[in-house]
Amino acid sequence: MSMKKASRNQNLLPYHRIVAKFGTSLLTGGSDSLNQAIMSALVEQVAELHRQGRELIVVSSGAIASGRHKMGLTTKVKGIPLKQVFFSVGQGRLMYVWEQLFGQHDITVAQALLSKADLADRSGYLNARNTLLALLELGVVCIVNENDVVAVDEIQEAKFGDNDNLSAMVANLVDADLLLLLTDTAGLYTADPRADPDARLISQVAKIDARIEKLAAASPGHLGTGGMVTKIEAAKLATASGVSVVIADGRKPGAILRLAKGEAVGTRFVPAASKLESRQRWMLSGLTTRGGLVVDEGAALALKKQSRSLLPAGIREIKGKFGRGDIVNIYDPEGNRLGCGISNYSASDIETIKGTHSKGIVRRLGYDYGSEVVHRNNLVVL
């Protein structure tokens, strides 16, 4: 299909730009190596959507499992250096399999290895966004993975931690319509279905609250690094950016095609009413968040209902250390995250002026950078 024809069909499709994340347990079929029959079935569905003119990005786990199998080590071995070795060995094989399978459908694939540090800087975020969007425009299916050679658990700021969160960030990057978190379970249940015969699949989640997070914590684990908890974290970020999210069993025949049509499969998470522009999505991503501010009820109301700036008078508490120009999370008195914004003052300065009327800033500090701690133009409210 030509790019022009695909563009004309765009508005007729339920979801046009789709990010599909394939978990390790799905790609291995629960074994200790890649299952090419399962991968081939997934590729056939992605290829069909590609022929329809959809734009697709695949976030693929499985490199570490592939490397472990290639080296003859079938049991998990603790320690980051060995995991990085497994990744180095397995990533090339993983890409080779994807390239061969997509090649059978005459689809060109690309590889993108990302780390959290790559996207923390605004220019790095935009560079990655521009590259991925250019690949989509050219009809290339990009295979994304975290660069585990340089991203280590001990440096949390430099690591997404799992491909669930990475896939949400990719969906955020490219302004996707739909994020599919495909695994070996049907979705989010009311209880662990392995232990409770009365457990029911939750078909739709309108809002991710404490109850949903508790259900995720009780869900069974998986072969890979991400369980249901990380999938809920990913859904929380993606839906806040205006992306629909579905957690579903990727082994079901035609699951991707059915989900792309909008069919009720797995657990669907309802997105925010409108999509955020790129700068707001970057701020909301948490990539560069350095601390937090707890505000009183009046300030919380002004931020949520009246689109006001955050003034020092409404601030109760400062969390963490941050400088002027850093992004901070903003919380209501109960600890619920209201949003985030770029702070005009450092944590130490805000500690000095919190609870103060804006006219008193100069008197307390000897200088001022404006009457707002966070201006409404630099604020994202959830």
ChimeraX attribute file (.defattr): number of C-alpha atoms within 10 A of each C-alpha:
attribute: neighborCount
match mode: 1-to-1
recipient: residues
	/A:1	10
	/A:2	9
	/A:3	12
	/A:4	9
	/A:5	11
	/A:6	17
	/A:7	14
	/A:8	10
	/A:9	14
	/A:10	16
	/A:11	10
	/A:12	9
	/A:13	14
	/A:14	13
	/A:15	19
	/A:16	23
	/A:17	21
	/A:18	24
	/A:19	26
	/A:20	25
	/A:21	26
	/A:22	24
	/A:23	27
	/A:24	29
	/A:25	25
	/A:26	25
	/A:27	29
	/A:28	22
	/A:29	20
	/A:30	15
	/A:31	15
	/A:32	23
	/A:33	21
	/A:34	24
	/A:35	16
	/A:36	15
	/A:37	12
	/A:38	15
	/A:39	19
	/A:40	18
	/A:41	17
	/A:42	22
	/A:43	20
	/A:44	18
	/A:45	17
	/A:46	25
	/A:47	21
	/A:48	14
	/A:49	18
	/A:50	20
	/A:51	16
	/A:52	16
	/A:53	23
	/A:54	22
	/A:55	26
	/A:56	24
	/A:57	28
	/A:58	22
	/A:59	27
	/A:60	24
	/A:61	27
	/A:62	26
	/A:63	27
	/A:64	25
	/A:65	30
	/A:66	28
	/A:67	27
	/A:68	24
	/A:69	19
	/A:70	16
	/A:71	12
	/A:72	10
	/A:73	13
	/A:74	15
	/A:75	10
	/A:76	13
	/A:77	10
	/A:78	8
	/A:79	9
	/A:80	15
	/A:81	12
	/A:82	14
	/A:83	21
	/A:84	20
	/A:85	16
	/A:86	23
	/A:87	24
	/A:88	18
	/A:89	20
	/A:90	22
	/A:91	23
	/A:92	13
	/A:93	18
	/A:94	21
	/A:95	18
	/A:96	11
	/A:97	16
	/A:98	18
	/A:99	19
	/A:100	15
	/A:101	21
	/A:102	18
	/A:103	13
	/A:104	13
	/A:105	15
	/A:106	11
	/A:107	16
	/A:108	16
	/A:109	20
	/A:110	15
	/A:111	14
	/A:112	14
	/A:113	14
	/A:114	20
	/A:115	21
	/A:116	21
	/A:117	18
	/A:118	17
	/A:119	22
	/A:120	19
	/A:121	14
	/A:122	14
	/A:123	11
	/A:124	13
	/A:125	19
	/A:126	17
	/A:127	14
	/A:128	18
	/A:129	18
	/A:130	14
	/A:131	14
	/A:132	22
	/A:133	19
	/A:134	12
	/A:135	18
	/A:136	18
	/A:137	12
	/A:138	12
	/A:139	21
	/A:140	19
	/A:141	23
	/A:142	22
	/A:143	22
	/A:144	24
	/A:145	23
	/A:146	24
	/A:147	19
	/A:148	26
	/A:149	16
	/A:150	13
	/A:151	21
	/A:152	19
	/A:153	13
	/A:154	9
	/A:155	9
	/A:156	12
	/A:157	17
	/A:158	18
	/A:159	23
	/A:160	23
	/A:161	20
	/A:162	20
	/A:163	27
	/A:164	30
	/A:165	23
	/A:166	22
	/A:167	30
	/A:168	30
	/A:169	24
	/A:170	25
	/A:171	30
	/A:172	29
	/A:173	22
	/A:174	21
	/A:175	23
	/A:176	24
	/A:177	22
	/A:178	26
	/A:179	30
	/A:180	27
	/A:181	28
	/A:182	27
	/A:183	25
	/A:184	22
	/A:185	22
	/A:186	19
	/A:187	25
	/A:188	28
	/A:189	21
	/A:190	18
	/A:191	21
	/A:192	19
	/A:193	16
	/A:194	10
	/A:195	9
	/A:196	10
	/A:197	9
	/A:198	12
	/A:199	14
	/A:200	14
	/A:201	16
	/A:202	16
	/A:203	17
	/A:204	16
	/A:205	16
	/A:206	11
	/A:207	14
	/A:208	15
	/A:209	11
	/A:210	10
	/A:211	10
	/A:212	17
	/A:213	15
	/A:214	13
	/A:215	17
	/A:216	24
	/A:217	16
	/A:218	14
	/A:219	20
	/A:220	15
	/A:221	14
	/A:222	17
	/A:223	19
	/A:224	18
	/A:225	15
	/A:226	19
	/A:227	19
	/A:228	23
	/A:229	20
	/A:230	19
	/A:231	24
	/A:232	24
	/A:233	16
	/A:234	23
	/A:235	29
	/A:236	21
	/A:237	22
	/A:238	32
	/A:239	26
	/A:240	23
	/A:241	30
	/A:242	23
	/A:243	28
	/A:244	22
	/A:245	29
	/A:246	27
	/A:247	26
	/A:248	24
	/A:249	20
	/A:250	25
	/A:251	20
	/A:252	14
	/A:253	12
	/A:254	14
	/A:255	18
	/A:256	26
	/A:257	16
	/A:258	14
	/A:259	19
	/A:260	22
	/A:261	12
	/A:262	14
	/A:263	12
	/A:264	13
	/A:265	19
	/A:266	24
	/A:267	21
	/A:268	25
	/A:269	23
	/A:270	21
	/A:271	23
	/A:272	17
	/A:273	11
	/A:274	11
	/A:275	18
	/A:276	18
	/A:277	12
	/A:278	17
	/A:279	13
	/A:280	18
	/A:281	21
	/A:282	22
	/A:283	24
	/A:284	27
	/A:285	21
	/A:286	16
	/A:287	22
	/A:288	19
	/A:289	19
	/A:290	16
	/A:291	19
	/A:292	22
	/A:293	24
	/A:294	23
	/A:295	28
	/A:296	17
	/A:297	15
	/A:298	12
	/A:299	23
	/A:300	21
	/A:301	15
	/A:302	14
	/A:303	22
	/A:304	14
	/A:305	10
	/A:306	10
	/A:307	14
	/A:308	18
	/A:309	19
	/A:310	24
	/A:311	21
	/A:312	24
	/A:313	19
	/A:314	21
	/A:315	27
	/A:316	19
	/A:317	17
	/A:318	19
	/A:319	15
	/A:320	11
	/A:321	13
	/A:322	19
	/A:323	17
	/A:324	16
	/A:325	13
	/A:326	19
	/A:327	25
	/A:328	29
	/A:329	24
	/A:330	27
	/A:331	21
	/A:332	20
	/A:333	15
	/A:334	10
	/A:335	11
	/A:336	12
	/A:337	16
	/A:338	18
	/A:339	19
	/A:340	26
	/A:341	28
	/A:342	22
	/A:343	26
	/A:344	22
	/A:345	21
	/A:346	15
	/A:347	23
	/A:348	14
	/A:349	17
	/A:350	23
	/A:351	16
	/A:352	13
	/A:353	22
	/A:354	20
	/A:355	18
	/A:356	16
	/A:357	13
	/A:358	17
	/A:359	11
	/A:360	16
	/A:361	22
	/A:362	14
	/A:363	10
	/A:364	13
	/A:365	12
	/A:366	8
	/A:367	9
	/A:368	17
	/A:369	11
	/A:370	15
	/A:371	18
	/A:372	19
	/A:373	26
	/A:374	24
	/A:375	17
	/A:376	16
	/A:377	12
	/A:378	16
	/A:379	25
	/A:380	22
	/A:381	18
	/A:382	13
